[in-house]
């Protein structure tokens, strides 16, 4: 990258080193940083540079630079802002996307930084205009446009400014009026109320009245009459006409220009391809509404400045200065919109080159005294392997058979066949009602007729429940942690048992390879623990092996277990547990990689090369939210066009009850459906999600088998709400978006909503109702009590378990899967004190048995005092083993039994789920920030490395994070991790 760092303005030193906004104002043609208290306050006579830094899960920073031009800014200042933006990009390593913003025509992304709106003031600094002196309060009229992002424009205070299509806000000294044009949408009215609240808080100190005026309402209404009195009385409104500012440039076929010596020279061609772009040059792409500047990685800083100037000249020459949007992109960091203009774009880019370029820039800046911490790649955010769903619920599974479904017995609910389709209904306790999750699992070899039947049956089940269940469409091989968590043990056999599958292979003359108990079969075992383990049948050949996994090989009456050299002790324990499900009455012949017997290789057809890397699943990307709209007449069968618009920097308030929204996480898609959405759209929600996947608006090569979840407003599960700072009261309010926000604004609180009571689940065969909490809390896979051999338990665990198991309980051959309840209700201290003494003594007596087995780490979450009394755990520890406080009343002995049973399970697998809440600093040992960092040369020993931030003092925490601990822990987990990563604490 041929860039001289001497040409970078010193004001940009240290920029982009942490997530958030940084703003500079152009003063005397130089960038000057402004205080954070002035963020969002712009003046029409000035020009500004805004840097938005976002920490991605991959560990890198994404940069967006915007230069905002006030309507009265001078041409020289506007040119200086454009040039300085190029310099800032160079200081960041040439990785930023640069955007031109003009007052009144800002992009949605820019406005999302300053929610709910920006209202520029008149005036400017000395190089442009003098600031306007404060005068007595003036009545002002604002026009508001936009369903999801509000564009606010001050218009002349006169009746002629009003129309039937837009929303208008009349700001008077003592009262704010919102005038809703009769043709405006509910969403526009609701968003305009946020502007009303902004004006009330910022211009009236929160002390003034608010009134909503409906277009066409009788003047006899007191507030309506008061509103029209400001305009000299009521009179019919004139028809709206478009002004020059409102007219948009016509969309034209893209034309490409090469920038040479500061001039744009057109390039002729019938189509646009990536090969037309030269890494040693800059190019300009004119699309009418949008103008793009593409800068090759080997271009100089002067070349890039010349290209930016050429874009400004093009705008001025075509007379579209106010409306045009200019986006400047660097080679290797092109936006989705830019790529979509070309007929074909390469699927992958050379990321190694871009990383190398960033390192060179960092080295250049460091030699010149710049702080280059922000340019160094941070550690990627660790994926949390948590299901975010209560795992103590009731499970029912059906296999689709032709046009019907057949219930599966509890002992077979974990066994799926690749040629079949299944419907899973999971009922679990929510905060105030029973929640439902309905899943359709589609096997790779299943037939299309049964796939359609499965989705249709699931839809009918959802309608009959009348409880707005979460619906999911999941394909084999694309299962998510939530699916594995509710099944706990999951086996996929080859072939199928359904009539549709059998008929299909018979018609096609295909050999039936359905699993047989006395045949040849190879299973790959995977998972993270007893609560999340899978066995997948693969081809019985040596090439199916992988050094990172363990396998079960069934050869008639003989069973082998094979441990790869890269597998862990935990992986090998899962093999033992899976044997209890696949071949419970047979002893296995262990095989370790490198020491296999000839009999083992002969069964696989001989020894061959095989891989050693783990199978990589799609990872979850940073979530992106989209609002959906549909062409008329497209909902029936959903064959028409789906249009989406991205909502940047989204919050829960962006989920409006009249909308269908899509949250794209790459590894899964969530379709959120508001209460006020029409019934046809609700019925087509799964198809809407599938259309989105096919559309691939982000050009991220989405798999057509990406899991799709349908979420109904008011029934959002924790694995969806974790992407927001969630307030459940908002999603259960009545009325449309405008009525809800107006109610909150006038009363100051959310309306009290009658909370639905829990109800019994509808029956579809099998069980007739949901078991009570005591039954649900100990849900496990059914096993035969006639087993001779016990596998998976250590002798010490068997001894300890015998002290707790009820004499009337079943003799399970394998310890029940650990129930990981991520959102349990806390045990009270009184409940803890009622622990039965003899069982506490049993724990103490057996402690010595576990001492020589420290490597199994069975006692990490359990301590016993010298008086043989169980030490009361902290709140977060209590939560990991607590039962639901709303369970049906039980006798004391049953309560103690459940409590101690849960503690035994905690001994099997260490619980690491904790409530995301700030802890009290009192009694908390604190350490200096420099010693808590991951890269510290003198790290603090014996601390929880996943919670480094908790060891900061209140003062250090506020200084580093820019917020209190309480505010930090209210953020979604993924946002917490981003902030910690930026500070080298994660």
C-alpha positions, 0 to 999 in steps of 0.5 A: 500500500503506497501511502505516506503516513506523513500526509495523515492529519495528527488529529486522527492519531489513536482513532478507531481503537475501540467500539463506538463513535468519534466525531470531528468538526472541520474548523479552518479546514482542519478536523477538530474533535468535539466533546461527546456531549455534543454528539448528534448536535449538528449545525447547518453551516458546518461540515463533520467527520463521523467514525463508527467503529464496530467490533465483529465476532471475528475479532476485527474492527469494522469502520464506517466513516461519514462526512456530513455536509450542512446545507449552508456549509461552504464549498471549501469546507465540504472539499476539506471534509472529503479529503480528510475522510480519505486521510482518516481511512489511511490512518485506519489501514485502508479498511473503512467504507466512506459515506457522503451525507448531506443535510436532509438526505442522510442514509439510514445507517448514519441516522441510526447512530443518533436515534431517534433523529437529528435536528440541525441548528442554524449557524456554524463556526468561524470558517463558515458562519457565526453561531445564531444567538439564542432568542425567545422560544420560536414556534417551529414546524417539522416534517417527519418521514420514515417507517423505521428511521425518521428523517426530520426536516424543519419546514416553513411554519404555515398551513401550506406546509401541511399535507395528508401524506406526512407527519408534522410536529408543531413545537410551541412553548408549552405544548407539542402537537403531532399532526398525523396525515390521513395517508400516513402509516401506523409505523410512521406515526409511532416513529414520529412520537419518538421525535416528539419525546426527543424535542420534549426532553431536549428543548423543554426539559421534559416539561410540556404537554403532548397532543396527537392530532388526527387529520380530518378530526372535527375541530370541535375536539379541544386539542384539534381546535387549539392546533388549528388556531396556530394556523389561523383556523381550520381550512382544507389542505392543498394537495402535496407537491414534490419539491426539488429537495424531495425529488430523487435522481433517476435510477440509471444503468451503471456507468464506470469511469477510470480516474486518471490524473484527476479526470474521469474517463469512461470505460466502454463495455456491455457488462460490468465484471470484477476484471474491469477493476485494476488494483493500481487505479481508482474507478468511479461508478455512476448509478444515478442515485448512488455513486461509488468510488473504488480504490485499488489497494496499490493506489497512493493517497493522492490518487484516492484524494483525486478520485474523491474530488472527481466524485464531487465534481461529477455531483456538481456538474449534474446538479444533484448535489443535495440528493446524491449518496457517495460511497467510497470502498477499498479493494477487498472491503467492498459493500454488498450494494457495490458487489450487486451492481456487477454481473459476477463477483468472485466468491472469496477475497484474498484476506491474507493480503488485507491482513498483511496490509493492515500490519504494514500500516500499523508498522508505519504508524508506529514508527511515526509515534502513532498508537497502533493498538486499534490496528492490531487484530483482537481475539475473536469473540468466543461462541457460547455453547448455550441453548438459551432455553429451559431444558426441563420441559416435556418432549413429544416426537412424531414420525411422519408416515405418508400423510399422517404422523405416528407418535414415538415412545419415549425410549425411541424419541432420540432415534431419527432416520435420515430418510424420514421427517419428524415433528418435535413438540417441546413444552417448557415453563416460561416466565408466566405461561407454558411456552412451546417449540415446534420443530420439523426435522427434515432428513437428507434422504426424505421424500418431498411429499413427506417434507410438505406433509411435515410442515403442514402438520406442524402448522396445524398443530401450531394453530390448535395450540392457540398459544403462539408457539415458536416454529422451526424448520430444521434440516439434517446436519444443520441442527442448532444447540437448542435442538440438541439440548431439548433432545439431549441424546440424538442418533441419526440412522441411515435409511428410513422407516416411513411408507413414503421412503420405502415406496420411493426406493422401491420405485427407483430401484435403490438399495435399502440401506436402513440401519439393521441391529445385526448389520454393519454400521459406523457411528461418529460420536460428537457433542459437548456433554451428556446434555448434548451428545450425538451419534451420526451413522456414516459410511462404514469405510476407513475414509469416514474416520477422523482423528478429532472424533470417537466412533462406534463400529458395529459388525454383526454381534461385535462392537468396536469403539475407536478413539482418534488421537485428537479426541478428548477424555470427554469425547471418549466418555460420550462414546460409552454413553452412546453405547448404552443407547445403540448397543446396551447389552454388548461389551465393546472392543476399544481401539485407539488410533495407531493401534487398531487390530486387523479385524477392525480394518477388515470390517472397514474394507481396509486401512485408508487415509482419513482427515483429522480436522473437525467438521466445521458448522456454519458459525453465527455472524453478527446479527442483522435485522431486516424489515420485510415488505411484499408486492400486492397479491404475493401472499397466496402461495407466496410466489411474488417479490419479497423486498427487505430493508436493513435496520441498522443498530437495531433495538427492541423498539424497531420490532413494530407490531405491524411488521414482519422482521427477519433477523439474519445470524447466518447460521440461522434465520429468525422470522419475527411476526408482529401481533398486528400482521395480517393472517395470510402473512402469519401463515406464510412466515416459514415461506417468507424465511425461505424466500429470504434465504433464497434471495441472499441479500447479503451475498453471504452464500446462505445454504438453502437448508439454513434453519428457519425459526418463526417467532410470534410477538409476545412469545419470544424465546430467550434464544431470540431475545438474547440479541436485544436488551429485552423488556418483555412488557413491551411485547405483551402490550395491546394496540398498534405501535402508535397507540402503545408509544402514545400511552407510554409517553402520556402515562410514563409507564407501559400499560398493565397487560393481563398475563395469560395463565398457563394451560395444558398442552393439546394432545396429539397422541402419547401423553395427554398433558404436560407433566407437573414441574416435579416430573419435568425437572427430572426428564431423561431418556428411558432405559431398560431396567434389565441391564447387567452392565453399568457403563459411564459411571465411575465406582465412586459416583455409583457409591454416592448415587446409591445414597440418594436414589429413591428405593422406588426409583428406576435402575438407570444403566446410565446417569440421566443427562444433566439438566442445564436450566439456564433461566431457573428460579432461585432457591430460597435460603430456607429451602437450602437449610432443609437439606436432609442431614444424612445425605449431607453426611453421605457426601462428606463421607464419600469426599475422600473417594473423589480426592484421587480423581481430581482430573475428573473435576467432579467437585468443582461446584460442591463444597462441604464444611467440616460440620458436614453442612452444605455450604450455601452457594452464591446466587449464580450457583444457586440458580444452576441447581435450583428448581422452579419456584412455581412448581406444584407443592410437594411434601418435604421429602420429595422436595429434598429428593429433587434438590439432592438429585440435582446436586448429584447431577452437578457433580457429573458435569460442571455447571457454568451457566450464570445469570447475566447481572452485575455483582455488588462490589462490596467484598469483591477483590479488585485489581488494576486494569493493566494486570487483568488484561489478557496480554498483561505481562504480570497477570493476576492468578486464580481469577475467573478468566471469563469474568475479568471485568468483575475485578475492576473497581467501579471507577476503573469500570466506568472509565474503561467501558464508559458505563456502570456495571449495572448498565453493562450487564443489561446489554446482550451477551454478545455486545458485552463480549464485543466491549470486553474484547475491545479492552483486551478482557476477553 
